[in-house]
């Protein structure tokens, strides 16, 4: 779905987040009621971290993944197809170019990114 959506994968890796790493990554959601469940889920198994490239990448990817709550996600989106709850929502997408850079740097070193 990501490739079909016109995105180019600049970097990708399989990794396992510890509870501490997941907590750091999702610190912005610390006060939300689903935070604990989100941290448990995100540290329960491996994730695939990616840096994607496309004109208007942030907005286009957020449209592709759908609403955080899969019950509210549009038909055909990743979350509508694969998510089970707000905490187990199958995919994360940065909400701004600035956060995309911060989140990319969290998962990747500069030498891991394809020119």
Z-matrix of the N, CA and C atoms (Angstrom, degrees):
N
C 1 1.448
C 2 1.533 1 111.00
N 3 1.306 2 116.28 1 -36.13
C 4 1.457 3 120.39 2 -178.76
C 5 1.528 4 110.46 3 -68.57
N 6 1.306 5 116.66 4 -47.94
C 7 1.470 6 120.89 5 178.16
C 8 1.528 7 109.84 6 -64.02
N 9 1.327 8 116.51 7 -45.09
C 10 1.468 9 120.14 8 178.77
C 11 1.527 10 111.79 9 -62.07
N 12 1.331 11 117.10 10 -24.60
C 13 1.454 12 122.16 11 177.82
C 14 1.518 13 113.30 12 -79.09
N 15 1.335 14 116.77 13 1.02
C 16 1.460 15 120.81 14 176.09
C 17 1.523 16 114.99 15 90.69
N 18 1.333 17 117.32 16 11.55
C 19 1.454 18 120.42 17 -179.70
C 20 1.523 19 110.89 18 -87.87
N 21 1.324 20 116.20 19 145.75
C 22 1.458 21 123.25 20 173.15
C 23 1.524 22 107.03 21 -105.24
N 24 1.316 23 117.28 22 131.79
C 25 1.464 24 121.71 23 178.48
C 26 1.525 25 108.07 24 -85.15
N 27 1.341 26 115.89 25 115.67
C 28 1.465 27 122.61 26 -179.85
C 29 1.531 28 111.47 27 -90.34
N 30 1.325 29 117.06 28 -27.30
C 31 1.464 30 122.42 29 177.74
C 32 1.522 31 107.15 30 -159.25
N 33 1.335 32 115.37 31 147.31
C 34 1.462 33 120.01 32 179.24
C 35 1.524 34 108.26 33 -156.18
N 36 1.325 35 115.42 34 137.72
C 37 1.466 36 119.05 35 174.87
C 38 1.521 37 110.64 36 -155.21
N 39 1.296 38 113.65 37 150.43
C 40 1.459 39 122.71 38 174.10
C 41 1.525 40 106.65 39 -91.24
N 42 1.320 41 116.87 40 129.77
C 43 1.461 42 119.90 41 179.20
C 44 1.515 43 110.39 42 -149.44
N 45 1.309 44 115.68 43 161.26
C 46 1.461 45 122.87 44 178.30
C 47 1.522 46 107.71 45 -113.39
N 48 1.332 47 117.07 46 121.43
C 49 1.455 48 121.44 47 176.58
C 50 1.522 49 110.16 48 -87.47
N 51 1.321 50 116.06 49 135.13
C 52 1.460 51 119.54 50 170.13
C 53 1.530 52 107.24 51 -75.75
N 54 1.327 53 116.88 52 167.74
C 55 1.474 54 119.67 53 175.68
C 56 1.526 55 110.25 54 -59.60
N 57 1.326 56 116.84 55 -37.88
C 58 1.462 57 120.77 56 179.74
C 59 1.526 58 110.92 57 -64.55
N 60 1.336 59 117.18 58 -44.81
C 61 1.470 60 120.54 59 178.86
C 62 1.525 61 111.25 60 -64.59
N 63 1.320 62 116.89 61 -43.07
C 64 1.465 63 120.31 62 178.48
C 65 1.526 64 109.77 63 -62.80
N 66 1.330 65 117.13 64 -40.44
C 67 1.453 66 121.17 65 177.77
C 68 1.516 67 112.31 66 -62.83
N 69 1.335 68 116.31 67 -39.82
C 70 1.466 69 120.74 68 177.57
C 71 1.529 70 110.58 69 -66.37
N 72 1.323 71 116.21 70 -45.15
C 73 1.464 72 120.54 71 -177.72
C 74 1.530 73 111.28 72 -62.54
N 75 1.327 74 117.01 73 -40.50
C 76 1.463 75 121.95 74 -176.02
C 77 1.531 76 112.93 75 -102.73
N 78 1.334 77 117.95 76 22.50
C 79 1.466 78 121.99 77 -177.83
C 80 1.526 79 112.36 78 -54.78
N 81 1.315 80 118.20 79 -31.88
C 82 1.464 81 121.87 80 -179.90
C 83 1.536 82 111.89 81 -60.53
N 84 1.331 83 117.08 82 -22.86
C 85 1.464 84 121.74 83 -178.85
C 86 1.532 85 112.81 84 -98.96
N 87 1.309 86 117.65 85 10.35
C 88 1.468 87 121.74 86 -172.76
C 89 1.528 88 113.84 87 -53.84
N 90 1.307 89 118.25 88 -34.21
C 91 1.465 90 121.45 89 -177.75
C 92 1.534 91 113.24 90 -87.34
N 93 1.300 92 117.43 91 -4.26
C 94 1.461 93 120.46 92 -178.49
C 95 1.527 94 110.62 93 -80.42
N 96 1.330 95 116.82 94 149.15
C 97 1.467 96 119.65 95 -175.63
C 98 1.537 97 114.22 96 -64.84
N 99 1.322 98 117.50 97 -22.52
C 100 1.465 99 120.35 98 -178.13
C 101 1.532 100 113.16 99 -93.27
N 102 1.327 101 118.38 100 3.36
C 103 1.470 102 122.40 101 -174.94
C 104 1.537 103 112.75 102 -55.91
N 105 1.317 104 117.37 103 -51.37
C 106 1.464 105 120.39 104 -178.34
C 107 1.515 106 112.21 105 -60.53
N 108 1.326 107 116.40 106 -43.93
C 109 1.461 108 120.94 107 178.56
C 110 1.534 109 110.59 108 -64.66
N 111 1.339 110 116.73 109 -38.27
C 112 1.464 111 121.62 110 178.60
C 113 1.521 112 110.62 111 -63.39
N 114 1.319 113 117.46 112 -45.66
C 115 1.463 114 121.52 113 179.81
C 116 1.525 115 110.39 114 -64.15
N 117 1.317 116 117.58 115 -43.49
C 118 1.463 117 120.77 116 177.33
C 119 1.529 118 110.75 117 -59.39
N 120 1.324 119 116.53 118 -45.80
C 121 1.465 120 120.66 119 -178.62
C 122 1.527 121 111.39 120 -65.67
N 123 1.327 122 116.66 121 -46.50
C 124 1.465 123 120.06 122 -175.65
C 125 1.526 124 113.07 123 -69.30
N 126 1.308 125 117.35 124 -17.92
C 127 1.464 126 120.05 125 177.18
C 128 1.533 127 112.05 126 -105.44
N 129 1.326 128 117.47 127 6.41
C 130 1.464 129 121.21 128 -175.66
C 131 1.527 130 113.91 129 -83.58
N 132 1.311 131 117.62 130 -13.14
C 133 1.457 132 121.56 131 -179.13
C 134 1.508 133 109.48 132 -169.52
N 135 1.321 134 116.75 133 179.14
C 136 1.465 135 119.33 134 -177.57
C 137 1.532 136 112.25 135 -68.13
N 138 1.329 137 114.66 136 153.63
C 139 1.462 138 122.13 137 173.47
C 140 1.526 139 108.31 138 -119.91
N 141 1.300 140 117.09 139 162.68
C 142 1.455 141 122.24 140 171.51
C 143 1.519 142 106.60 141 -112.84
N 144 1.331 143 115.91 142 110.43
C 145 1.464 144 121.43 143 177.76
C 146 1.523 145 107.94 144 -91.31
N 147 1.339 146 116.27 145 138.56
C 148 1.456 147 120.86 146 -179.87
C 149 1.517 148 110.99 147 -139.86
N 150 1.314 149 115.13 148 148.90
C 151 1.453 150 122.27 149 166.00
C 152 1.518 151 105.60 150 -110.60
N 153 1.328 152 115.76 151 123.36
C 154 1.449 153 121.73 152 -176.70
C 155 1.521 154 110.32 153 -111.86
N 156 1.324 155 115.77 154 150.59
C 157 1.460 156 121.01 155 178.51
C 158 1.523 157 109.85 156 -128.00
N 159 1.318 158 114.82 157 137.45
C 160 1.461 159 122.45 158 175.85
C 161 1.523 160 106.69 159 -177.57
N 162 1.311 161 117.95 160 149.55
C 163 1.459 162 119.18 161 171.13
C 164 1.520 163 107.28 162 -58.94
N 165 1.326 164 116.22 163 135.46
C 166 1.471 165 121.58 164 179.43
C 167 1.539 166 111.36 165 60.34
N 168 1.333 167 116.23 166 36.34
C 169 1.463 168 122.27 167 -171.86
C 170 1.524 169 113.85 168 -57.36
N 171 1.331 170 117.94 169 -45.43
C 172 1.469 171 119.95 170 -175.35
C 173 1.522 172 110.54 171 -62.42
N 174 1.312 173 117.50 172 -52.49
C 175 1.470 174 120.70 173 -178.47
C 176 1.524 175 111.38 174 -64.98
N 177 1.325 176 117.07 175 -41.83
C 178 1.463 177 119.85 176 -178.96
C 179 1.531 178 111.32 177 -66.42
N 180 1.342 179 117.08 178 -38.80
C 181 1.457 180 118.78 179 179.33
C 182 1.519 181 111.15 180 -69.40
N 183 1.317 182 117.14 181 -39.33
C 184 1.470 183 119.73 182 178.34
C 185 1.531 184 110.29 183 -63.77
N 186 1.312 185 117.43 184 -34.20
C 187 1.469 186 120.11 185 175.67
C 188 1.532 187 110.14 186 -68.04
N 189 1.323 188 117.27 187 -39.28
C 190 1.464 189 121.94 188 179.87
C 191 1.527 190 111.64 189 -66.24
N 192 1.331 191 117.20 190 -38.34
C 193 1.464 192 118.64 191 -176.70
C 194 1.522 193 113.10 192 -82.56
N 195 1.332 194 118.48 193 -28.32
C 196 1.459 195 121.10 194 178.20
C 197 1.521 196 113.20 195 87.67
N 198 1.311 197 115.73 196 178.27
C 199 1.468 198 123.32 197 -177.86
C 200 1.523 199 111.20 198 -61.18
N 201 1.345 200 115.90 199 149.26
C 202 1.466 201 121.65 200 179.93
C 203 1.524 202 111.78 201 -55.78
N 204 1.316 203 116.84 202 -40.77
C 205 1.467 204 121.87 203 176.88
C 206 1.522 205 107.64 204 -84.00
N 207 1.336 206 117.80 205 112.44
C 208 1.461 207 119.17 206 -176.93
C 209 1.528 208 113.50 207 -59.44
N 210 1.327 209 117.51 208 -23.96
C 211 1.468 210 119.97 209 177.42
C 212 1.520 211 111.20 210 -68.41
N 213 1.342 212 116.69 211 -22.34
C 214 1.460 213 121.46 212 179.95
C 215 1.522 214 112.45 213 -102.74
N 216 1.323 215 117.43 214 -5.00
C 217 1.468 216 121.25 215 -177.48
C 218 1.527 217 110.78 216 -72.53
N 219 1.317 218 115.34 217 145.00
C 220 1.462 219 121.49 218 179.70
C 221 1.526 220 110.62 219 -67.86
N 222 1.312 221 115.50 220 149.14
C 223 1.464 222 121.11 221 175.66
C 224 1.525 223 109.58 222 -55.79
N 225 1.329 224 115.53 223 141.43
C 226 1.453 225 120.98 224 177.32
C 227 1.519 226 114.53 225 86.50
N 228 1.346 227 118.55 226 -6.79
C 229 1.462 228 120.35 227 177.78
C 230 1.523 229 110.12 228 -83.15
N 231 1.322 230 115.57 229 161.18
C 232 1.462 231 120.73 230 -179.41
C 233 1.523 232 111.28 231 -58.55
N 234 1.329 233 116.76 232 -45.88
C 235 1.461 234 119.09 233 -178.13
C 236 1.522 235 112.35 234 -68.49
N 237 1.302 236 118.59 235 -35.17
C 238 1.463 237 120.25 236 177.55
C 239 1.528 238 109.50 237 -63.56
N 240 1.336 239 115.95 238 -38.71
C 241 1.466 240 120.74 239 -177.44
C 242 1.531 241 113.47 240 -77.99
N 243 1.344 242 117.53 241 -36.58
C 244 1.462 243 119.27 242 -167.07
C 245 1.526 244 116.64 243 -123.24
N 246 1.319 245 119.32 244 -16.56
C 247 1.463 246 120.75 245 -176.21
C 248 1.527 247 111.46 246 -82.18
N 249 1.326 248 115.31 247 155.57
C 250 1.464 249 120.04 248 178.16
C 251 1.524 250 113.19 249 -117.54
N 252 1.344 251 117.48 250 -18.25
C 253 1.470 252 121.61 251 179.89
C 254 1.527 253 108.71 252 -165.04
N 255 1.329 254 117.18 253 177.07
C 256 1.468 255 120.83 254 175.92
C 257 1.528 256 111.00 255 -61.55
N 258 1.303 257 117.07 256 -38.17
C 259 1.464 258 120.95 257 -179.40
C 260 1.530 259 111.60 258 -78.48
N 261 1.310 260 117.20 259 -36.17
C 262 1.467 261 122.14 260 179.65
C 263 1.520 262 108.14 261 -106.37
N 264 1.350 263 114.86 262 62.84
C 265 1.456 264 118.82 263 -170.71
C 266 1.521 265 114.46 264 -96.62
N 267 1.310 266 117.31 265 15.30
C 268 1.460 267 125.07 266 167.13
C 269 1.527 268 115.72 267 75.74
N 270 1.337 269 118.83 268 -25.78
C 271 1.465 270 119.36 269 -174.14
C 272 1.528 271 109.53 270 -158.18
N 273 1.313 272 114.90 271 148.65
C 274 1.460 273 120.84 272 174.89
C 275 1.516 274 108.44 273 -116.23
N 276 1.305 275 116.91 274 142.53
C 277 1.462 276 122.04 275 174.57
C 278 1.511 277 109.60 276 -136.76
N 279 1.315 278 116.85 277 133.62
C 280 1.461 279 121.44 278 178.11
C 281 1.523 280 109.80 279 -59.94
N 282 1.346 281 115.71 280 148.66
C 283 1.466 282 119.88 281 -177.88
C 284 1.525 283 113.58 282 -100.55
N 285 1.335 284 117.23 283 0.46
C 286 1.463 285 121.21 284 177.26
C 287 1.524 286 108.43 285 -160.12
N 288 1.331 287 116.21 286 162.93
C 289 1.457 288 120.08 287 176.54
C 290 1.535 289 110.30 288 -62.37
N 291 1.336 290 116.41 289 -38.16
C 292 1.459 291 120.59 290 -179.66
C 293 1.532 292 110.87 291 -63.87
N 294 1.335 293 116.87 292 -45.58
C 295 1.470 294 119.63 293 178.28
C 296 1.519 295 111.68 294 -68.68
N 297 1.320 296 117.77 295 -32.02
C 298 1.468 297 120.58 296 176.52
C 299 1.525 298 110.07 297 -60.36
N 300 1.327 299 117.09 298 -41.45
C 301 1.459 300 120.25 299 178.47
C 302 1.530 301 111.12 300 -67.01
N 303 1.320 302 117.37 301 -44.60
C 304 1.469 303 121.71 302 178.21
C 305 1.528 304 110.02 303 -60.52
N 306 1.330 305 116.93 304 -46.94
C 307 1.464 306 121.15 305 -177.36
C 308 1.522 307 111.62 306 -69.22
N 309 1.333 308 117.26 307 -35.85
C 310 1.468 309 120.44 308 175.49
C 311 1.518 310 110.36 309 -62.32
N 312 1.330 311 116.43 310 -43.92
C 313 1.464 312 120.68 311 179.28
C 314 1.522 313 112.11 312 -66.71
N 315 1.317 314 118.04 313 -25.68
C 316 1.464 315 122.06 314 176.55
C 317 1.534 316 110.26 315 -64.82
N 318 1.323 317 116.58 316 -39.46
C 319 1.465 318 121.34 317 -173.64
C 320 1.530 319 114.78 318 -98.84
N 321 1.339 320 117.96 319 -23.73
C 322 1.463 321 120.45 320 -171.65
C 323 1.523 322 112.69 321 -131.85
N 324 1.335 323 115.15 322 146.05
C 325 1.460 324 122.30 323 168.20
C 326 1.526 325 107.18 324 -89.71
N 327 1.315 326 117.96 325 156.54
C 328 1.464 327 122.50 326 -176.49
C 329 1.536 328 112.38 327 -54.57
N 330 1.316 329 117.30 328 -37.26
C 331 1.474 330 119.91 329 -177.06
C 332 1.539 331 112.65 330 -72.24
N 333 1.318 332 117.40 331 -10.95
C 334 1.475 333 120.62 332 178.72
C 335 1.525 334 112.60 333 -86.59
N 336 1.321 335 117.90 334 -9.75
C 337 1.454 336 122.55 335 -176.05
C 338 1.522 337 109.94 336 -94.42
N 339 1.343 338 115.98 337 128.36
C 340 1.461 339 121.93 338 179.19
C 341 1.520 340 109.05 339 -74.59
N 342 1.351 341 116.61 340 130.42
C 343 1.468 342 122.65 341 -179.76
C 344 1.429 343 113.24 342 -46.62
